[in-house]
Amino acid sequence: MQSALPEPIEFNTSALLEAFFERSQDGFFFMMLDQPIEWGPGVDKDAMLDYVFAHQRMTKVNPAMAKQFRTTREALIGLTPNDFFQHDVAAGRRGWRALFDAGHRHSITNERRLDGSTMWVEGDYMCFYDSGGRITGHFGIQRDVTDRTRAAEELEQSREELRALAARLQAIREEERTRIAREIHDELGQALTALKLDLAWMGAKRTKGGRTSESLRAIDESITERIDQTMEIVRRIASELRPSVLDQLGLEAAIEYLVQDASRHSGIKVTLDTAQEFPRLPDEIASHAFRIIQEALTNVTRHSKATRVDVSVRRAGGAIILGVADNGVGFTPGSLSGLHSLGLVGMRERALACGGVLMVQGKPGEGTSIVVTIPVKAS
């Protein structure tokens, strides 16, 4: 016995589209104008938008669209742009103008549901035209992205809070460095100076009544030499913590000190190009700029295998531009991730704390350049 064949299924495009419209998880809708409108050169677009916002109406929606607005399909039918954008008419008009200008649009907008709550909507929209090229309405597909948008906003807020915390911690650390450097220089430095004077006095007392033995004189000289070495160490530590030249003479002199120190201790040729009549900067800006150059030079001497480094400090309009370029091994994009990039992260955060930006360029075997632009006002 011959088995029964399945009944043929009629391929009905309209039925398939209607089923897709009804079952889609995205909101689908049609908004049509009472009358077609001209939209092009010579048209008073502001006046035309007045008409559109009162006479373009929702004519068809799917269940997902009604769900987005927490209402029924029937409640949405007949609503105009004025109804949807009562809370922000200007934003609604900007969106409609962009849609009508291009004929299509992808956007993320803040809309208000019929119960008064707000939501973020991501959508794609396309205009309809008649045979004369006039706009008759548009079709839209949109989805509720409120949760995603709020999560992104919360993440950005967390980043801002972390940046603020990092900036505060840097400020506290800088204050602590300044205090410790001052105490080391003043207290310990003075104590060592007094010790040296006492030693000299003792030597003078011993020789006053007669000759001092060669062994005692050698001990005096050895102790004096050790005190001199210790005083030099104290000066170096205090300077590394917070160079007094930064507070006394400003950023340019402090960077000159950094360049000379880096060249002396690393054996790398370090050059400096600074602007003429460089202005004195606010203390916070100067501290961040100094630390950025310091960290950049530290990275060069530790990792770059460079033989030459060029440091520049320029003024351009309302900004200072810091540059550090070396002829070292360079880098690959992947090498800037992970723990080895913490110095770079610190420099970037310092630039951000001043409202500036940091850019890094380099290629393997061609060296690395760091450019930091910081908006400033001279103090």
Secondary structure, 3 states (H helix, E strand, C coil): CCCCCCCCCCCCHHHHHHHHHHHCCCEEEEEEEEEEECCCCCCCHHHHHHHHHHHEEEEEECHHHHHHCCCCHHHHCCCCHHHHCCCCHHHHHHHHHHHHHHCEEEEEEEEECCCCCEEEEEEEEEEEECCCCCEEEEEEEEEECHHHHHHHHHHHHHHHHHHHHHHHHHHHHHHHHHHHHHHHHHHHHHHHHHHHHHHHHHHHHHHHCCCCCHHHHHHHHHHHHHHHHHHHHHHHHHHHHCCHHHHHHCHHHHHHHHHHHHHHHHCCEEEEEECCCCCCCCHHHHHHHHHHHHHHHHHHHHHHCCCEEEEEEEEECCEEEEEEEECCCCCCHHHHCCHHHHHHHHHHHHHHHCCCEEEEEECCCCCEEEEEEEECCCC
